Amino acid sequence: MNLFAFLMAAAPTAEGQQANPIVGLLPIFLVFVVFYFFLIRPEKKKNKKIAEMRDSLRVGDEVVTIGGIVGRISNINGDQITLETGADRNKVKMMRWAIGTKAEKDEVSADAE
């Protein structure tokens, strides 16, 4: 027996009256609420945090791209960022949305040692 049929059978009804249609929609509403709090809301918070991090990027910040390239920002021109990578200080141009994480100062100093 499925949940919908169980709720419809459990709804109190008087002789000759039909069950309240809101009781039938209650399980669908509850599923939407659960999806919102467990899937949609955390994803929105994560996307907002990433967008704030990308907007706060400055020249000299150590970053890791979504492709795994580690570098230091040498120039920012709108949505285009230039990274210096490696000991040869090679320059790579990429879009701001391609930045995955911003390395913290503790992580940079630990990698240098």
C-alpha positions as CSV (number, residue, x, y, z in Angstrom):
1,M,0.0,0.0,0.0
2,N,1.5,3.3,-0.9
3,L,1.7,6.4,1.3
4,F,-0.9,8.4,-0.7
5,A,-3.5,5.6,-0.4
6,F,-2.8,5.2,3.3
7,L,-3.3,8.9,4.0
8,M,-6.5,9.0,2.0
9,A,-7.8,5.9,3.9
10,A,-6.8,7.4,7.3
11,A,-8.5,10.8,6.6
12,P,-11.6,11.1,8.9
13,T,-14.7,11.3,6.8
14,A,-18.4,11.4,7.7
15,E,-20.9,9.2,5.9
16,G,-21.5,10.5,2.4
17,Q,-18.7,13.1,2.5
18,Q,-15.5,13.0,0.6
19,A,-12.1,13.4,2.1
20,N,-10.5,16.8,2.2
21,P,-8.4,17.3,-1.0
22,I,-5.7,19.2,1.0
23,V,-4.9,16.0,2.9
24,G,-4.2,14.3,-0.4
25,L,-1.7,17.1,-1.4
26,L,0.1,17.1,1.9
27,P,2.6,14.3,1.1
28,I,3.6,16.1,-2.2
29,F,4.1,19.3,-0.2
30,L,6.2,17.5,2.4
31,V,8.4,16.0,-0.3
32,F,9.0,19.5,-1.8
33,V,9.9,20.9,1.6
34,V,12.4,18.1,2.3
35,F,14.0,18.5,-1.2
36,Y,14.3,22.3,-0.5
37,F,16.0,22.0,2.8
38,F,18.3,19.1,1.9
39,L,19.1,19.8,-1.8
40,I,18.2,23.2,-3.1
41,R,19.0,25.5,-0.1
42,P,22.6,24.1,0.6
43,E,23.4,24.3,-3.1
44,K,22.3,28.0,-3.2
45,K,24.4,28.8,-0.1
46,K,27.5,27.1,-1.7
47,N,27.1,28.9,-5.0
48,K,26.7,32.3,-3.2
49,K,29.9,31.6,-1.2
50,I,31.8,30.7,-4.3
51,A,30.6,33.9,-6.1
52,E,31.6,36.0,-3.1
53,M,35.1,34.4,-3.2
54,R,35.5,35.1,-6.9
55,D,34.4,38.7,-6.5
56,S,36.9,39.3,-3.7
57,L,39.9,38.1,-5.8
58,R,42.8,40.6,-5.9
59,V,46.2,40.8,-7.6
60,G,48.7,38.7,-5.7
61,D,46.2,36.1,-4.4
62,E,47.2,32.4,-4.7
63,V,44.4,30.4,-6.4
64,V,43.6,27.0,-7.7
65,T,41.6,26.7,-10.9
66,I,38.8,24.1,-11.4
67,G,41.3,22.4,-13.7
68,G,43.9,22.1,-11.0
69,I,46.3,24.8,-12.0
70,V,47.9,26.6,-9.1
71,G,49.1,30.2,-9.6
72,R,49.3,33.7,-8.4
73,I,47.0,36.4,-9.9
74,S,49.1,38.9,-11.8
75,N,46.4,40.9,-13.5
76,I,42.6,41.2,-13.4
77,N,40.8,42.8,-16.4
78,G,37.0,42.5,-15.9
79,D,36.2,38.8,-16.0
80,Q,39.6,37.8,-17.4
81,I,42.4,36.9,-15.0
82,T,46.1,36.4,-15.7
83,L,47.9,33.8,-13.5
84,E,51.6,33.3,-13.1
85,T,52.4,29.6,-12.7
86,G,55.6,27.7,-11.8
87,A,59.1,28.8,-11.2
88,D,59.4,30.2,-14.8
89,R,56.4,32.5,-14.0
90,N,54.5,31.4,-17.1
91,K,51.4,33.5,-17.6
92,V,48.0,31.9,-18.3
93,K,44.8,33.9,-19.1
94,M,41.5,32.5,-17.9
95,M,38.1,33.6,-17.0
96,R,37.1,34.4,-13.4
97,W,34.5,31.6,-13.3
98,A,37.4,29.1,-13.7
99,I,38.8,29.9,-10.3
100,G,37.9,27.0,-8.0
101,T,39.5,28.0,-4.6
102,K,41.6,30.7,-3.1
103,A,44.6,29.4,-1.2
104,E,45.0,30.7,2.3
105,K,48.3,32.1,3.5
106,D,48.9,29.1,5.8
107,E,48.5,26.7,2.8
108,V,50.9,28.6,0.7
109,S,53.6,28.7,3.4
110,A,53.2,25.0,4.2
111,D,53.6,24.1,0.5
112,A,56.8,26.2,0.3
113,E,58.4,24.3,3.1
